[in-house]
C-alpha cells in the first residue's frame, strides 16, 4: 500500500476522504408561479425518487464547470447563470459514504420547455415550489427549502431596493 501511495503522488494519504458533488437548484420565475427543476433518479441510490440535478466533480474539473456540465447532462439546460449558494455536508446524507455538496442556484425566465432528461436522470420536470414531492432523494427536501427561502429573501430585498429608488 505504501508503494502504491508513493506512485500516486507525494501528498496522497491513506485515510478516508469525502466525495465532492455539485447540485444545481434552478428556479423558473413566471407571472403565474415559481417553479423548481427536479430530476427523477435513474440509478441507485434513491432510484425513482426526485432530486436536484447534480453529481460528482471530475478530478481536474472546476466546480463551476462541473455544475454546468451536470445540469446540461441531466436536464439539457445550458447557459444558465449559476451562483454558489451553500455547501451541504451533513453526515449520513448519502448511503455511499461521506459526501460534501456545493450547491449552486440559478433563475430562468424563459426556455422552460427546453428541459429534457438525460444521462442518469430518468425524467426532468418543473414543480411549483408550493407543491414539491414529499420524499426527495438524499436531503434534497432540506436543500430545496433552504434555496426557496434564499430566493424569497432575494426577491424581498430587490423589491425594497426598488421602492427606495
Secondary structure by P-SEA (a helix, b strand, c coil): caaaaaaacccccccbbbbbbcccbbbbbcccbbbbbbbcccccccccccccccccccccccaaaaaaaaaaaccccccccccccccccccccccccbbbbbbbbbccccccccccccccccccccccccccccccccaaaaaaaaaaaaaaaaaaaaaaaaaac
